[in-house]
């Protein structure tokens, strides 16, 4: 999973065709949130933190 989907459940879902609807369900049900940096990434709070560290270094 790490190699093919950036170790991300959200990326796995998107890459296998379950993206938008499944992610929206996870956001609606709670437990997942959107990245505060408006990049469109969604995931559990720990995943959001990792996303910010990996992809928003210059903005931090």
ChimeraX commands (.cxc) that place a marker at each C-alpha (Angstrom):
marker #1 position 0.00,0.00,0.00 radius 0.5
marker #1 position 2.83,2.38,0.82 radius 0.5
marker #1 position 4.40,2.11,-2.59 radius 0.5
marker #1 position 1.26,2.16,-4.71 radius 0.5
marker #1 position -1.02,4.46,-2.71 radius 0.5
marker #1 position 1.34,6.71,-0.71 radius 0.5
marker #1 position 0.42,4.71,2.43 radius 0.5
marker #1 position -2.96,6.44,2.37 radius 0.5
marker #1 position -6.39,4.84,2.66 radius 0.5
marker #1 position -7.89,7.87,0.92 radius 0.5
marker #1 position -5.52,7.41,-2.03 radius 0.5
marker #1 position -6.27,3.67,-2.11 radius 0.5
marker #1 position -10.00,4.41,-2.32 radius 0.5
marker #1 position -9.54,7.00,-5.05 radius 0.5
marker #1 position -7.15,4.81,-7.05 radius 0.5
marker #1 position -9.55,1.86,-6.99 radius 0.5
marker #1 position -12.66,3.79,-8.00 radius 0.5
marker #1 position -14.23,4.30,-4.58 radius 0.5
marker #1 position -12.99,7.85,-4.20 radius 0.5
marker #1 position -15.53,10.63,-4.03 radius 0.5
marker #1 position -18.56,8.79,-2.66 radius 0.5
marker #1 position -16.62,6.78,-0.07 radius 0.5
marker #1 position -14.62,9.77,1.06 radius 0.5
marker #1 position -17.77,11.89,1.32 radius 0.5
marker #1 position -19.39,9.14,3.43 radius 0.5
marker #1 position -16.38,9.07,5.77 radius 0.5
marker #1 position -16.52,12.85,6.13 radius 0.5
marker #1 position -20.28,12.82,6.77 radius 0.5
marker #1 position -20.09,10.05,9.36 radius 0.5
marker #1 position -17.21,11.63,11.23 radius 0.5
marker #1 position -13.70,10.48,11.91 radius 0.5
marker #1 position -12.35,11.98,8.70 radius 0.5
marker #1 position -11.83,15.64,7.90 radius 0.5
marker #1 position -10.53,17.78,5.06 radius 0.5
marker #1 position -7.02,19.22,5.09 radius 0.5
marker #1 position -7.05,22.74,6.46 radius 0.5
marker #1 position -4.72,23.85,3.64 radius 0.5
marker #1 position -7.51,23.51,1.01 radius 0.5
marker #1 position -5.66,20.89,-1.03 radius 0.5
marker #1 position -8.67,18.55,-1.15 radius 0.5
marker #1 position -7.00,15.79,0.88 radius 0.5
marker #1 position -9.33,13.97,3.28 radius 0.5
marker #1 position -8.50,11.50,6.00 radius 0.5
marker #1 position -8.23,10.76,9.68 radius 0.5
marker #1 position -6.61,13.48,11.81 radius 0.5
marker #1 position -3.26,11.67,11.86 radius 0.5
marker #1 position -3.36,11.36,8.07 radius 0.5
marker #1 position -4.10,15.06,7.76 radius 0.5
marker #1 position -1.06,15.83,9.93 radius 0.5
marker #1 position 1.10,13.58,7.76 radius 0.5
marker #1 position -0.29,15.20,4.60 radius 0.5
marker #1 position 0.60,18.66,5.89 radius 0.5
marker #1 position 4.13,17.53,6.82 radius 0.5
marker #1 position 4.72,15.88,3.44 radius 0.5
marker #1 position 3.01,18.25,1.05 radius 0.5
marker #1 position 2.82,21.64,2.72 radius 0.5
marker #1 position 6.34,22.06,4.15 radius 0.5
marker #1 position 6.81,25.48,2.55 radius 0.5
marker #1 position 3.51,26.76,3.98 radius 0.5
marker #1 position 4.17,25.68,7.58 radius 0.5
marker link #1:1,2 radius 0.2
marker link #1:2,3 radius 0.2
marker link #1:3,4 radius 0.2
marker link #1:4,5 radius 0.2
marker link #1:5,6 radius 0.2
marker link #1:6,7 radius 0.2
marker link #1:7,8 radius 0.2
marker link #1:8,9 radius 0.2
marker link #1:9,10 radius 0.2
marker link #1:10,11 radius 0.2
marker link #1:11,12 radius 0.2
marker link #1:12,13 radius 0.2
marker link #1:13,14 radius 0.2
marker link #1:14,15 radius 0.2
marker link #1:15,16 radius 0.2
marker link #1:16,17 radius 0.2
marker link #1:17,18 radius 0.2
marker link #1:18,19 radius 0.2
marker link #1:19,20 radius 0.2
marker link #1:20,21 radius 0.2
marker link #1:21,22 radius 0.2
marker link #1:22,23 radius 0.2
marker link #1:23,24 radius 0.2
marker link #1:24,25 radius 0.2
marker link #1:25,26 radius 0.2
marker link #1:26,27 radius 0.2
marker link #1:27,28 radius 0.2
marker link #1:28,29 radius 0.2
marker link #1:29,30 radius 0.2
marker link #1:30,31 radius 0.2
marker link #1:31,32 radius 0.2
marker link #1:32,33 radius 0.2
marker link #1:33,34 radius 0.2
marker link #1:34,35 radius 0.2
marker link #1:35,36 radius 0.2
marker link #1:36,37 radius 0.2
marker link #1:37,38 radius 0.2
marker link #1:38,39 radius 0.2
marker link #1:39,40 radius 0.2
marker link #1:40,41 radius 0.2
marker link #1:41,42 radius 0.2
marker link #1:42,43 radius 0.2
marker link #1:43,44 radius 0.2
marker link #1:44,45 radius 0.2
marker link #1:45,46 radius 0.2
marker link #1:46,47 radius 0.2
marker link #1:47,48 radius 0.2
marker link #1:48,49 radius 0.2
marker link #1:49,50 radius 0.2
marker link #1:50,51 radius 0.2
marker link #1:51,52 radius 0.2
marker link #1:52,53 radius 0.2
marker link #1:53,54 radius 0.2
marker link #1:54,55 radius 0.2
marker link #1:55,56 radius 0.2
marker link #1:56,57 radius 0.2
marker link #1:57,58 radius 0.2
marker link #1:58,59 radius 0.2
marker link #1:59,60 radius 0.2
view
